[in-house]
């Protein structure tokens, strides 16, 4: 849909004597259209003046409704152009050990990868310690990929895997296949658990170019260290994920799980 969006007829009227403020009624009208799919990601909604005229409300009321939807991530503004419907955020469930490819397929999206680097390198002291490399075995597989959902870049990953565990990994086609499936099916590496850390960051210039987004966009900086059941490290990955396209959710169960919160000064 291009230009003005069509509002749902059955929801077009605002009720003056309702307990719900007018701006919330208008917000709910627009929100209902987004959730129902009546207006799609990328569609432009009517201008403030058009909404004022259609609903007989003040510009302040319209602006409150729009601002609230922008804050909740349903709409975004383009300076001098208008207000548009955002793409829905992709969700990852924690603490499940997830695969990007498998998660995207569960969401009904088509995962793909663009390999920027795939080679064998010598590990430095820090990486050798992280991956607990055996003495005399300093080679590691380095893999840099852009992960996409329906062709849209979501995150930039740098992955390091011990060479001795999968010496032919550089020959694998990891643009079309899943890394975790390859480790499991071709190298019999059954991933058991991982530790992940999350920090808030911003997209840098070189990352913005790759991820096709704005510089300084909020981002998740994610580090993951994955182990076999025998506690042998298999993978260390650092990801830069677009904060506008990814959301993490955690299921909390009373008295059955503990979540550690660490604050560093």
Phi, psi and omega in degrees: 000133183238146180082221184286143176271147177271125180280150182294124185302319185289351182243016191281342186264138173263147182253114184298319185265019178285154175289344181270125179305152183301322183294326178289324176297315179294318177303315182294327177298309182293318181298319180298323179293321180294313182294322181284343183089005178297327169238141190253161173308131181096346178290144177267133178270164179302154180291167179302317181295322178294320179292322176301315182292317184293322186255357178064039181237169182282163177296327178298317179298314179297316182296322177298317180296314181294315180301319180296319179289328175293316180297326180276355176088012179275332182231160171217154182255144169245117184306124177078001182244311180150193181244135188231160177280132180279162171284144180295147179286142175280141184247138171241135181268133177245150007264024180300138175286107191254159171244133180303312183299314181293320179298316182294321179294324177297330180273002180079020180251156180264110180280149173206166181223147172243115182277121178264333181204136180207097185204171177260132180228171174270130180286141172280179184300319182296314181290324177298323178288317180300315183271002177051050182293140178295157177302134179080005180234086185256002180281141175222152173276128175250129181226121176243121183225149166262127179260130185237150172235121186052038176083359181259126179296130181248316181209159178246122185244137168241119186239139178233128184227134180304133181295323184294339179278328181209079186293341182255018184297329181295343180272351184282147176273096184262009171277330182254333183257163177276132178299314182296322177295320178296315179298322183284313189274326184261335183240003178054036177263102184268103183293133186250314182203166181210158173243129180236143173239147182234133174227154176272133179218193177226147179290126177275169187303311183292328178286323180298323179295319181288318184273358178055054179217181182284146172295143180072011173298138177304143185218155166268130171255113190242130174241132182229134173238117187251141185235155164281173178296335180278007181071017174277125178293134182250326190209137167236124183231137171243126183239144170248113185247137179295122181291340179276353186234003185221139177224138178251138178236145180234132174269121181255129180241123184299131173065008180241350180211149177241139176244124181269129178246123181244134177241123181256134179249000000 
